[in-house]
Amino acid sequence: MKPGMCVGVLMCLTFSVPSYAAEVPMVVTGEIQASQITIMTEQTTWVHRVYKGIRQKRLWSLTYNRWKTNWMNY
């Protein structure tokens, strides 16, 4: 065999062998990072009115679209 041919055969054999990457096992811990926690608070607003000359207010939940309180005089 010619020397150039031996190099060519060796290169073909080298590139034809499949190679595999090692799989890294995933470690699951019970801890949660602070960046993954989202605190969801209820959004509310006070609605004001004058009823029969008396100023009143009532708390409305923007999150749940419902009244939180009855009308209160103030």
C-alpha positions in Angstrom: 0.0 0.0 0.0 1.1 3.5 -0.7 1.7 5.8 2.4 -0.9 8.3 1.2 -3.5 5.6 0.8 -2.9 4.3 4.4 -3.5 7.8 5.7 -6.7 8.0 3.7 -8.0 4.7 5.0 -7.2 5.6 8.6 -9.0 8.9 8.2 -12.1 7.1 6.8 -12.1 4.7 9.7 -11.6 7.5 12.2 -14.6 9.5 11.0 -16.9 6.6 10.5 -16.8 5.5 14.1 -19.8 7.0 15.9 -19.1 8.9 19.1 -21.6 9.5 21.9 -21.7 12.2 24.6 -22.2 11.1 28.1 -25.6 11.9 29.5 -25.5 14.0 32.7 -28.1 12.9 35.2 -30.6 15.6 36.3 -30.6 16.2 40.1 -34.0 17.2 41.4 -34.0 19.1 44.7 -36.8 20.3 46.8 -35.6 23.9 46.7 -37.1 26.5 44.5 -35.2 29.5 43.4 -36.6 33.0 44.2 -36.7 33.9 40.5 -39.3 31.1 39.9 -41.8 32.4 42.5 -44.4 34.9 41.4 -46.7 36.3 44.1 -50.1 37.0 42.8 -52.1 39.4 45.0 -55.7 40.5 44.5 -56.1 43.9 42.9 -58.8 46.0 44.5 -60.1 49.6 44.2 -62.5 51.8 46.2 -65.7 53.0 44.5 -67.2 56.2 45.9 -70.7 57.7 45.5 -73.1 60.2 47.1 -76.4 58.5 48.0 -79.2 60.7 49.4 -76.6 63.3 50.3 -74.4 60.8 52.2 -70.9 59.9 50.9 -70.3 56.2 50.6 -67.6 53.8 49.5 -67.5 50.2 48.5 -64.5 47.9 47.8 -64.4 46.3 44.3 -62.1 43.3 43.4 -60.5 43.9 40.0 -59.1 40.4 40.1 -62.4 38.6 40.6 -64.9 41.2 39.3 -67.1 41.3 42.4 -67.8 43.5 45.4 -65.8 42.8 48.5 -67.8 45.0 50.9 -71.2 46.6 51.3 -71.7 50.3 50.9 -70.1 52.1 53.9 -70.8 55.7 55.0 -67.8 57.9 55.6 
